[in-house]
Amino acid sequence: MASIFRSVLLQACLIAGATVPAGAETAFPLTIDHAFGQTVIPARPERVATVAWANHEVPLALGIVPVGFAAVGFGDEDGDGLLPWVKARLDELGADAPPLFDEGDGIDFEAVAASAPDVILAAYSGLSQADYDTLSQIAPVVAYPDAPWATDWRQVITLNAAGLGMASEGAALIAALEAQIADTAAAHPELAGTSAMFITHLDTTNLSVIRFYSANDTRVKFFADLGLSMPQSVRDATRPGQYSGETSAELIDSFDDVDIFVSYGGPELRAGLMADPLVAHMPAVAAGALVMLGNDATGTGANPTPLSIPWVLDDYVGPLAEAARAVR
């Protein structure tokens, strides 16, 4: 995994092909549009902080170590607040982890301020207006373009790279990742045209309500990169500006167009789904086309980010392809 990770980053650097310092051709001040209006970044940032999920991966991928970013909980198997691909990238850069912000109870504004940033990256986040206003008193903020938690991985790279004055390098990184994804999808033609639905965490003691990630969510958008199709039922159940939705299990027949069922959980959840008198009628469940993800690197990487994609792609696509074969 790590060798693939390094090769993708090297490919991005080769595509960029710049002999001038990173982003040197970008003119400042620059203006970035987002959901809360516009942010003006007056000069090239030297101290970069990030909040929320994965925004720090963009500067890291582009060779910049932030002065602070959020610690993670989900997928952090050794409890150091870092996902494995982030730790690997820090090692490649010969850098220690900076101060990690504890966001268990929301953004730690005092810690962000203490890092004295020149810019705060938050293109993938759930910022409220109040959050944005408070952060903006610390430094210029790059916020999400449309809705909370709905920024796909390409937009995350594009917006955050722009905030660094590294738009061309960000485009090169996107191109390198797209090439790896395309190669992996081509090796699994059984995925093409197969529909998939991503269910949120479920409680086997109460399956009366099915909660799912909507067509706005990054996990669901990533299906299309892999050749999977979007079920019309998920499109119909998606509400504007919402990254998740829910429906009564009594209406489970509305999801008869779903071929693959993806969720977080283990054997217990799988058995509970297949035994439930309502959910078991869902074609994907009846066929056993279930992909159960755990609280590990693969489960975390199902939400694609700049550094996770090369790290977990093969491990994620394998179970998806197996499930796709189950419904052929």
ABEGO torsion letter per residue (X at the ends): XAAAAAAAAAAAAAAAGBABBBGAABBOBBBBBBAAEBBBBABBBABBBBBEBGAAAAAAAAGBBBAEBBBBABGBAAGAGBBAAAAAAAAAAGBBBBBBBBAAAEBBAAAAAAAGBABBBAABBABBAAAAAAAAAABBBBBBAABBGABBAAAAAAAAAAAAGAAAAAAAAAAAAAAAAAAAAAABAAABGBBBBBBBBBBAABAABBBBBBAABAAAAAAAAAGBBBBAAAAAABBBGBABBBBBAAAAAAAAABABBBBBEBAAAAAAAAABAAAAABAAAAAGBBBBBBBBAAAAAABBBAAAAAAAAAAAAAAAAAAAAAAX
